[in-house]
Amino acid sequence: MKECLAGILWKARHDASADRTHLAMESAHEQGEIQLRVPRVSVRLWAQHGETVSRLETEFMSLRRQLEKSGLQLDHFACMHGLPVPTGAYSAVLLEARA
């Protein structure tokens, strides 16, 4: 499922075998993913600008409190400067060996 709100694209995927929901967001300058396996939540954020990273990190305790009020436990929170390197079929280094 995909939904676009205010220029941010959210993608949701549910893994029924692990009873886990994965949400990912993407905009021009920020990316993030949230993994939810009730009652546990993991959040990873990337921001292109250092000021944005600082602002997100200062909101960390507020996020934790809001999640706990909702009955969820924040297992992991990370906010990194820069955008993640895309992974895919063309990002791997190929090696050719001959005997």
mmCIF file of the C-alpha atoms, coordinates in Angstrom:
data_MODEL
# 
_entry.id   MODEL 
# 
loop_
_atom_site.group_PDB 
_atom_site.id 
_atom_site.type_symbol 
_atom_site.label_atom_id 
_atom_site.label_alt_id 
_atom_site.label_comp_id 
_atom_site.label_asym_id 
_atom_site.label_entity_id 
_atom_site.label_seq_id 
_atom_site.pdbx_PDB_ins_code 
_atom_site.Cartn_x 
_atom_site.Cartn_y 
_atom_site.Cartn_z 
_atom_site.occupancy 
_atom_site.B_iso_or_equiv 
_atom_site.pdbx_formal_charge 
_atom_site.auth_seq_id 
_atom_site.auth_comp_id 
_atom_site.auth_asym_id 
_atom_site.auth_atom_id 
_atom_site.pdbx_PDB_model_num 
ATOM 1  C CA . MET A 1 1  ? 0.000  0.000   0.000   1.00 0.00 ? 1  MET A CA 1 
ATOM 2  C CA . LYS A 1 2  ? 1.279  3.499   -0.889  1.00 0.00 ? 2  LYS A CA 1 
ATOM 3  C CA . GLU A 1 3  ? -0.080 6.869   0.168   1.00 0.00 ? 3  GLU A CA 1 
ATOM 4  C CA . CYS A 1 4  ? 1.276  10.361  -0.491  1.00 0.00 ? 4  CYS A CA 1 
ATOM 5  C CA . LEU A 1 5  ? 0.733  13.065  2.132   1.00 0.00 ? 5  LEU A CA 1 
ATOM 6  C CA . ALA A 1 6  ? 2.344  16.525  1.967   1.00 0.00 ? 6  ALA A CA 1 
ATOM 7  C CA . GLY A 1 7  ? 5.008  15.396  -0.500  1.00 0.00 ? 7  GLY A CA 1 
ATOM 8  C CA . ILE A 1 8  ? 6.007  12.381  1.606   1.00 0.00 ? 8  ILE A CA 1 
ATOM 9  C CA . LEU A 1 9  ? 5.470  8.914   0.187   1.00 0.00 ? 9  LEU A CA 1 
ATOM 10 C CA . TRP A 1 10 ? 4.545  6.295   2.808   1.00 0.00 ? 10 TRP A CA 1 
ATOM 11 C CA . LYS A 1 11 ? 4.765  2.598   1.955   1.00 0.00 ? 11 LYS A CA 1 
ATOM 12 C CA . ALA A 1 12 ? 3.269  -0.078  4.210   1.00 0.00 ? 12 ALA A CA 1 
ATOM 13 C CA . ARG A 1 13 ? 4.037  -3.790  4.131   1.00 0.00 ? 13 ARG A CA 1 
ATOM 14 C CA . HIS A 1 14 ? 2.740  -6.434  6.532   1.00 0.00 ? 14 HIS A CA 1 
ATOM 15 C CA . ASP A 1 15 ? 4.651  -9.672  7.109   1.00 0.00 ? 15 ASP A CA 1 
ATOM 16 C CA . ALA A 1 16 ? 1.954  -12.090 8.275   1.00 0.00 ? 16 ALA A CA 1 
ATOM 17 C CA . SER A 1 17 ? 4.442  -14.859 9.077   1.00 0.00 ? 17 SER A CA 1 
ATOM 18 C CA . ALA A 1 18 ? 6.224  -12.648 11.623  1.00 0.00 ? 18 ALA A CA 1 
ATOM 19 C CA . ASP A 1 19 ? 3.129  -10.603 12.545  1.00 0.00 ? 19 ASP A CA 1 
ATOM 20 C CA . ARG A 1 20 ? 5.122  -7.439  11.844  1.00 0.00 ? 20 ARG A CA 1 
ATOM 21 C CA . THR A 1 21 ? 4.215  -4.241  9.993   1.00 0.00 ? 21 THR A CA 1 
ATOM 22 C CA . HIS A 1 22 ? 6.845  -2.181  8.195   1.00 0.00 ? 22 HIS A CA 1 
ATOM 23 C CA . LEU A 1 23 ? 6.226  1.488   7.290   1.00 0.00 ? 23 LEU A CA 1 
ATOM 24 C CA . ALA A 1 24 ? 8.639  3.498   5.172   1.00 0.00 ? 24 ALA A CA 1 
ATOM 25 C CA . MET A 1 25 ? 8.554  7.198   4.280   1.00 0.00 ? 25 MET A CA 1 
ATOM 26 C CA . GLU A 1 26 ? 10.481 9.064   1.662   1.00 0.00 ? 26 GLU A CA 1 
ATOM 27 C CA . SER A 1 27 ? 10.746 12.736  0.727   1.00 0.00 ? 27 SER A CA 1 
ATOM 28 C CA . ALA A 1 28 ? 13.385 14.785  -1.069  1.00 0.00 ? 28 ALA A CA 1 
ATOM 29 C CA . HIS A 1 29 ? 15.449 15.386  2.092   1.00 0.00 ? 29 HIS A CA 1 
ATOM 30 C CA . GLU A 1 30 ? 14.338 12.775  4.637   1.00 0.00 ? 30 GLU A CA 1 
ATOM 31 C CA . GLN A 1 31 ? 13.733 9.055   4.740   1.00 0.00 ? 31 GLN A CA 1 
ATOM 32 C CA . GLY A 1 32 ? 12.603 6.790   7.504   1.00 0.00 ? 32 GLY A CA 1 
ATOM 33 C CA . GLU A 1 33 ? 11.249 3.430   8.410   1.00 0.00 ? 33 GLU A CA 1 
ATOM 34 C CA . ILE A 1 34 ? 9.187  2.157   11.284  1.00 0.00 ? 34 ILE A CA 1 
ATOM 35 C CA . GLN A 1 35 ? 8.895  -1.503  12.167  1.00 0.00 ? 35 GLN A CA 1 
ATOM 36 C CA . LEU A 1 36 ? 6.017  -2.484  14.405  1.00 0.00 ? 36 LEU A CA 1 
ATOM 37 C CA . ARG A 1 37 ? 5.671  -5.816  16.137  1.00 0.00 ? 37 ARG A CA 1 
ATOM 38 C CA . VAL A 1 38 ? 3.203  -5.061  18.893  1.00 0.00 ? 38 VAL A CA 1 
ATOM 39 C CA . PRO A 1 39 ? 4.127  -3.962  21.524  1.00 0.00 ? 39 PRO A CA 1 
ATOM 40 C CA . ARG A 1 40 ? 7.627  -3.223  20.151  1.00 0.00 ? 40 ARG A CA 1 
ATOM 41 C CA . VAL A 1 41 ? 8.553  -0.416  17.743  1.00 0.00 ? 41 VAL A CA 1 
ATOM 42 C CA . SER A 1 42 ? 11.839 0.373   15.952  1.00 0.00 ? 42 SER A CA 1 
ATOM 43 C CA . VAL A 1 43 ? 12.441 3.717   14.219  1.00 0.00 ? 43 VAL A CA 1 
ATOM 44 C CA . ARG A 1 44 ? 15.255 4.607   11.802  1.00 0.00 ? 44 ARG A CA 1 
ATOM 45 C CA . LEU A 1 45 ? 15.447 8.073   10.251  1.00 0.00 ? 45 LEU A CA 1 
ATOM 46 C CA . TRP A 1 46 ? 17.832 9.667   7.759   1.00 0.00 ? 46 TRP A CA 1 
ATOM 47 C CA . ALA A 1 47 ? 18.040 13.401  7.052   1.00 0.00 ? 47 ALA A CA 1 
ATOM 48 C CA . GLN A 1 48 ? 20.081 15.192  4.443   1.00 0.00 ? 48 GLN A CA 1 
ATOM 49 C CA . HIS A 1 49 ? 20.594 18.317  6.592   1.00 0.00 ? 49 HIS A CA 1 
ATOM 50 C CA . GLY A 1 50 ? 22.377 18.316  9.965   1.00 0.00 ? 50 GLY A CA 1 
ATOM 51 C CA . GLU A 1 51 ? 19.855 20.762  11.447  1.00 0.00 ? 51 GLU A CA 1 
ATOM 52 C CA . THR A 1 52 ? 17.062 18.297  10.712  1.00 0.00 ? 52 THR A CA 1 
ATOM 53 C CA . VAL A 1 53 ? 18.977 15.482  12.433  1.00 0.00 ? 53 VAL A CA 1 
ATOM 54 C CA . SER A 1 54 ? 19.421 17.655  15.524  1.00 0.00 ? 54 SER A CA 1 
ATOM 55 C CA . ARG A 1 55 ? 15.736 18.601  15.578  1.00 0.00 ? 55 ARG A CA 1 
ATOM 56 C CA . LEU A 1 56 ? 14.642 14.959  15.253  1.00 0.00 ? 56 LEU A CA 1 
ATOM 57 C CA . GLU A 1 57 ? 17.017 13.869  18.019  1.00 0.00 ? 57 GLU A CA 1 
ATOM 58 C CA . THR A 1 58 ? 15.631 16.525  20.388  1.00 0.00 ? 58 THR A CA 1 
ATOM 59 C CA . GLU A 1 59 ? 12.134 15.130  19.783  1.00 0.00 ? 59 GLU A CA 1 
ATOM 60 C CA . PHE A 1 60 ? 13.244 11.594  20.690  1.00 0.00 ? 60 PHE A CA 1 
ATOM 61 C CA . MET A 1 61 ? 12.062 11.653  24.323  1.00 0.00 ? 61 MET A CA 1 
ATOM 62 C CA . SER A 1 62 ? 8.694  13.073  23.298  1.00 0.00 ? 62 SER A CA 1 
ATOM 63 C CA . LEU A 1 63 ? 8.316  10.247  20.772  1.00 0.00 ? 63 LEU A CA 1 
ATOM 64 C CA . ARG A 1 64 ? 9.178  7.642   23.406  1.00 0.00 ? 64 ARG A CA 1 
ATOM 65 C CA . ARG A 1 65 ? 6.607  9.079   25.850  1.00 0.00 ? 65 ARG A CA 1 
ATOM 66 C CA . GLN A 1 66 ? 3.884  9.182   23.187  1.00 0.00 ? 66 GLN A CA 1 
ATOM 67 C CA . LEU A 1 67 ? 4.559  5.574   22.190  1.00 0.00 ? 67 LEU A CA 1 
ATOM 68 C CA . GLU A 1 68 ? 4.521  4.406   25.814  1.00 0.00 ? 68 GLU A CA 1 
ATOM 69 C CA . LYS A 1 69 ? 1.193  6.190   26.406  1.00 0.00 ? 69 LYS A CA 1 
ATOM 70 C CA . SER A 1 70 ? -0.136 4.181   23.453  1.00 0.00 ? 70 SER A CA 1 
ATOM 71 C CA . GLY A 1 71 ? 1.071  0.927   25.010  1.00 0.00 ? 71 GLY A CA 1 
ATOM 72 C CA . LEU A 1 72 ? 4.082  0.530   22.699  1.00 0.00 ? 72 LEU A CA 1 
ATOM 73 C CA . GLN A 1 73 ? 7.737  0.075   23.636  1.00 0.00 ? 73 GLN A CA 1 
ATOM 74 C CA . LEU A 1 74 ? 10.454 1.825   21.604  1.00 0.00 ? 74 LEU A CA 1 
ATOM 75 C CA . ASP A 1 75 ? 13.159 -0.798  21.093  1.00 0.00 ? 75 ASP A CA 1 
ATOM 76 C CA . HIS A 1 76 ? 15.434 1.126   18.767  1.00 0.00 ? 76 HIS A CA 1 
ATOM 77 C CA . PHE A 1 77 ? 15.719 4.745   17.621  1.00 0.00 ? 77 PHE A CA 1 
ATOM 78 C CA . ALA A 1 78 ? 18.381 5.963   15.211  1.00 0.00 ? 78 ALA A CA 1 
ATOM 79 C CA . CYS A 1 79 ? 18.670 9.226   13.328  1.00 0.00 ? 79 CYS A CA 1 
ATOM 80 C CA . MET A 1 80 ? 21.496 9.468   10.814  1.00 0.00 ? 80 MET A CA 1 
ATOM 81 C CA . HIS A 1 81 ? 22.905 12.358  8.791   1.00 0.00 ? 81 HIS A CA 1 
ATOM 82 C CA . GLY A 1 82 ? 22.714 11.747  5.036   1.00 0.00 ? 82 GLY A CA 1 
ATOM 83 C CA . LEU A 1 83 ? 20.440 9.507   3.034   1.00 0.00 ? 83 LEU A CA 1 
ATOM 84 C CA . PRO A 1 84 ? 20.723 5.705   2.970   1.00 0.00 ? 84 PRO A CA 1 
ATOM 85 C CA . VAL A 1 85 ? 22.594 4.080   0.125   1.00 0.00 ? 85 VAL A CA 1 
ATOM 86 C CA . PRO A 1 86 ? 20.078 2.248   -2.051  1.00 0.00 ? 86 PRO A CA 1 
ATOM 87 C CA . THR A 1 87 ? 20.460 -1.495  -2.141  1.00 0.00 ? 87 THR A CA 1 
ATOM 88 C CA . GLY A 1 88 ? 19.484 -3.560  -5.101  1.00 0.00 ? 88 GLY A CA 1 
ATOM 89 C CA . ALA A 1 89 ? 20.628 -5.797  -7.865  1.00 0.00 ? 89 ALA A CA 1 
ATOM 90 C CA . TYR A 1 90 ? 22.958 -3.168  -9.321  1.00 0.00 ? 90 TYR A CA 1 
ATOM 91 C CA . SER A 1 91 ? 24.627 -2.017  -6.106  1.00 0.00 ? 91 SER A CA 1 
ATOM 92 C CA . ALA A 1 92 ? 26.713 -5.135  -5.500  1.00 0.00 ? 92 ALA A CA 1 
ATOM 93 C CA . VAL A 1 93 ? 30.284 -5.489  -6.673  1.00 0.00 ? 93 VAL A CA 1 
ATOM 94 C CA . LEU A 1 94 ? 30.593 -8.313  -9.165  1.00 0.00 ? 94 LEU A CA 1 
ATOM 95 C CA . LEU A 1 95 ? 33.531 -10.682 -9.050  1.00 0.00 ? 95 LEU A CA 1 
ATOM 96 C CA . GLU A 1 96 ? 34.590 -12.904 -11.912 1.00 0.00 ? 96 GLU A CA 1 
ATOM 97 C CA . ALA A 1 97 ? 36.951 -15.752 -11.155 1.00 0.00 ? 97 ALA A CA 1 
ATOM 98 C CA . ARG A 1 98 ? 38.539 -18.184 -13.574 1.00 0.00 ? 98 ARG A CA 1 
ATOM 99 C CA . ALA A 1 99 ? 40.485 -21.303 -12.810 1.00 0.00 ? 99 ALA A CA 1 
# 
